[in-house]
Amino acid sequence: MKQHHAEDIYQFYDKFIQDFLIDGNSILSAHTGILNDDTIKGCFFNYIENYNDTNGSFDAKVTDQFKNADLPTRLVFAHAEWLWSFAVDDIRIPTKKGYVKRITNLSEEELVDTIYPVGFGSAGQWHTNNKYEEIKFILILIRFIRQKIVLGEITTVQEAKDWIEYICLFQKYGTENTTYILPDTFKAELQEKSLAVTNILTYAGNPDNYERIASENHKNQILISFWGLLSEAQKVDESLNTDDKILLIRKELGALTHPNFDFYEFDYARIWNYSLTEEGFSEVQGLQYKKAIILYGPPGTSKTFTAKHLADALITYAYLKNKANVTTFFRDKPDVTTNRIHHLQLHPNYTYEDFIAGYQLKDGNTQKTPGTLFKICEKAKADLGVTPNDDMPHVLILDEINRIDLSRLFGEVFSALENRDQPIQVGVGDLELTIPRNLYVIGTMNEIDFSLERIDFALRRRFLWFFYGYDENTLRNIIHHKNRTLGANLRMEDEMNRFIRNATQLNRKISSIPELGKQYQIGHTFFAEIVEIYKSYKEIGGYKSLKYQLYRGDGATNILWKISLEPMLVSFLGNMELEVQNEILKELKVIYNQN
């Protein structure tokens, strides 16, 4: 949907096409006539044929690859990198300008300062991690469109935008159109992988038909979450791709709520954006298919947070399958989830008698007493519909299953997880338990306390298991959120990128240590404490601003290491000889502080 605050994005995209692609001139400087066969070939030679596959940073590698290229060639590449970054707001304007200065070596006086919009939204970590392939696609696109322009087959900005939109859709879906014929040689150059830039360019060129969403996972989550708003014919229409169906959903939702809504508004995002990560889609599918999943991994990896949001999303999705509920949901904001989510914090003293059933002494008599699961099942049964499609889900969250013996807790009721709606005789008197088809189970497990390998196969096969380890993108998102809500005023570039990169490298090293492994990764929520520590450090020290925010001798990163990370690592390494332990800690600290 077209955003008024993003008008400069649409204007700059048109300028890129007219001035650079059609006229061949630079929009980043005053240079003219830079786009031609020689400069395009130079970009392909230096960037693709001369590819640097070392482990250095993208900036360092690109600088090295283009060190012998002439200025016009470097300027053309700068335009490709500009197109990759110009429309997103998780790359700051100074950083966007820095990309151009780095590759061209032009002074600020020689560069245009007003061609960098703030952006329409975050592109996500995939956009950054996949930068090489994203820019390679842009170079292929530039060469193809320029050839069409030189041949006179494209003469206007709109014609170029139409071609770019089609190529992006072909890259995404592989569907062909008789109006736009792509040579086999061109199609062979494209990679069969998701690219954020295809979503960015389709939106920049046609914002009335596409969403301001760069992440393909986000689009998939929106589609599945609002699937019930499509007609049966639309659901099975193979000529409709994901973007087409989201446009149909937008029209339906807009008619029921208001036409200019944004999918990232809280009331809409809470329905589909149930995970802090770029993942999450498979977990919902797994929950719908198996009705019992477990999120496992190291502590501090958002397992409980995700479990609650998955439960909320599953219930809300079922509620909105009835179109009559959509208007009510957005107008009245009814609470449809609280009484349908049942959270149990497990602990060693929680027993079969508490959970399933047991005997209790009442008035001098021993009485059979149904446990918590009986009560939850009765509540769920009250929400069964005439058909499964009419059911309202209930979700049981079993938090920290590593703290109890799950086989003993469930006992004979384990088979009822697979045999829904069938009574199971429990080991207390003549009590029978029936787990209804609309009861879903989400467990969380800290693998550091209880290895997955210790769980018997009979138990494991009754759940789908999803590993939740340290996630760099989640760390970045949490830090962004905390920084905004706490008013910490951390700059989200330079030092913060260094901090997040080092956190990732630290966990890679931990995973490679034979005595540890990936189950001992340090969770992203522990690293995210850097925001509170920095805020307190600044307030206690009376600093209004700091040139070096994090990496100071006594600064936030050092405090986090001393009070949280180092003690945690010491406990992980507790079985080692002290000398070996100290050597490993020393090596890990170097990684944590590296430039």
HURANOR-V607230 format. One record per backbone hydrogen bond with DSSP energy under -0.5 kcal/mol. NH is the residue of the N-H (numbers start at 0). CO is the residue of the C=O. If there is no record, write none. Layout:
# HURANOR-V607230
NH;CO  NH;CO
This chain:
# HURANOR-V607230
5;2  6;3  8;5  9;5  10;6  11;7  12;8  13;9  14;10  15;11  16;12  17;13  18;14  19;14  19;15  20;15  21;16  22;17  23;19  24;18  25;30  29;109  33;23  34;23  35;33  39;35  40;36  41;37  42;38  43;39  44;40  45;41  46;42  47;42  47;43  48;43  49;44  50;47  52;50  60;56  61;57  62;58  63;59  64;60  65;61  66;63  68;65  73;69  74;70  75;71  76;72  77;73  78;74  79;75  80;76  81;77  82;78  83;79  84;80  85;81  87;84  88;120  89;120  95;91  96;92  97;93  98;94  99;95  100;96  101;97  102;98  103;99  104;100  109;106  110;106  110;107  111;27  116;114  119;86  127;123  128;124  129;125  130;127  133;129  134;130  135;131  136;132  137;133  138;134  139;135  140;136  141;137  142;138  143;139  144;140  145;141  146;142  147;143  148;144  149;145  150;146  151;148  152;147  153;147  159;155  160;156  161;157  162;158  163;159  164;160  165;161  166;162  167;163  168;164  169;165  170;166  171;167  172;168  173;168  173;169  176;179  179;176  180;178  181;179  186;182  187;183  188;184  188;185  189;185  189;186  192;190  197;194  198;194  198;195  199;195  200;196  201;197  202;198  203;199  204;200  205;201  208;205  209;205  212;210  213;121  218;214  219;215  220;216  221;217  222;218  223;219  224;220  225;221  226;223  228;225  229;226  234;230  235;231  236;232  236;233  237;235  239;236  240;238  244;240  245;241  246;242  247;243  248;244  249;245  250;246  251;247  252;248  253;249  254;250  255;251  256;252  260;257  264;261  267;264  268;264  269;265  270;267  271;267  272;268  273;271  283;279  284;280  285;281  286;282  287;283  288;284  289;285  290;285  290;286  292;440  293;463  294;442  295;293  295;465  296;444  300;297  305;301  306;302  307;303  308;304  309;305  310;306  311;307  312;308  313;309  314;310  315;311  316;312  317;313  318;314  319;315  320;316  320;317  321;318  322;320  324;321  325;322  326;322  327;323  328;324  329;325  330;326  331;327  332;327  332;328  335;333  339;336  340;336  340;337  341;339  341;394  342;340  343;341  343;396  344;342  345;343  345;398  349;346  350;348  354;350  355;351  356;351  357;368  359;366  361;359  361;364  364;361  366;359  366;364  368;357  370;355  371;353  372;354  374;370  375;371  376;372  377;373  378;374  379;375  380;376  381;377  382;379  383;380  389;386  390;387  391;382  392;390  393;437  394;339  395;439  396;341  396;394  397;395  397;441  398;343  398;396  400;443  402;399  403;400  405;403  408;404  409;405  410;406  412;409  413;410  414;411  415;412  416;412  416;413  417;413  417;414  418;414  419;417  420;434  421;418  423;432  425;430  430;427  432;423  434;432  435;433  438;435  439;393  439;437  440;290  441;395  442;292  443;397  444;294  446;296  446;444  448;445  449;445  453;450  454;451  458;455  459;455  460;456  461;458  462;459  463;291  465;293  467;295  468;466  474;470  475;471  476;472  477;473  478;474  479;475  480;476  481;477  482;478  483;479  484;480  485;481  486;482  487;482  488;482  494;492  495;492  497;493  498;494  499;495  500;496  501;497  502;498  503;499  504;500  505;501  506;502  507;503  508;504  509;505  510;506  511;507  512;508  512;509  513;511  515;512  516;509  519;516  520;517  522;298  522;520  524;299  525;522  526;522  527;523  528;525  529;526  530;527  532;528  533;529  534;530  535;531  536;532  537;533  538;534  539;535  540;536  541;537  541;538  542;537  548;546  551;549  554;551  555;548  556;549  558;554  559;555  560;556  561;557  562;558  563;559  564;559  565;560  567;563  568;564  569;565  570;566  571;567  572;568  573;570  575;572  580;576  581;577  582;578  583;579  584;580  585;581  586;582  587;583  588;584  589;585  590;586  591;587  592;588  593;589  593;590
